[in-house]
Amino acid sequence: MKVMAIIPAAGMGERMGGDLPKQFVLLKDRPVLSHTLSAFQTCPDVEGVVVVVPEGYENFCAREVVEPYGLSKVREIVPGGRRRQDSVYEGLKLTEGADIVVVHDGVRPLVRPELISETVEICRKHGAVLAAVPVKDTVKLVEGEVVRKTLPRDLLWAAQTPQTFLRKVLWEAFERAFEEGLCATDEASLVEMMGYEVRVVRGDYGNIKITTQEDLRLAELLMEGRCSG
């Protein structure tokens, strides 16, 4: 089964600050996005990658992120939309011919190739899967600064990416979402709305999403820990 990946990296990253969107900020002397793409480059299960970037950054991404690091699996670099959902859809249009599609945040640079492969394997059997980790903290449902309920922690998992689907399932979910005006913050939610069962594979607490300068520093420490280990 042919496997392709979509890497949404079209946000402008206002919380990070600075002149560049967060996906292009340097992490250990390389752009964050290049680290992410390197995991897919080395993953044997992924044949090709579509990268979705802010409009106007296509050439910059090719020149500064893809070409210097030999990321030959990148097939297309395309502009994204206003929302993450729009950006992933733009990438999905370019995966025709794939049987399985992996979606992974461009600003999760510490994803392990083994985790990508694990989601692909489970997807082959069950059609839809996401990486997630059990919640460590006690979670409160709050309305108007008042706690309404304490949620059962043993049932709560924090969603990550990769999220991996049979392409026909993901395509159907996106088509329905746009037809019915549905919006979700991740792809698994759209698939869930279709009534499909989404499996969970245990992710990695180190598979962090870089949003702030603090996240960037944490990512550097985690990378140093991996190297020393």
QUILIN-V387984 format. One line per field, one symbol per residue. phi: phi as a letter, one per 30 degrees, with the letter a starting at -180 (. if undefined). A space follows every 10 residues. Layout:
phi = ???
This chain:
phi = .dcbcccdbc dcidddiidc eedcddbhib eedddedddd dcdddcdabc ccbdejcdde dddccdddci ddddcbbbdc cdceeddddd ddeccejdcb bccbddccdc dceddedddd dddedbjaab dabddcddcc dbbhibdcac ddddccbcdb bdbbbeeddd ddddddeddc idbbdbdedd deddjddcdb cddbddddcd bbdddddddd ddddddddd
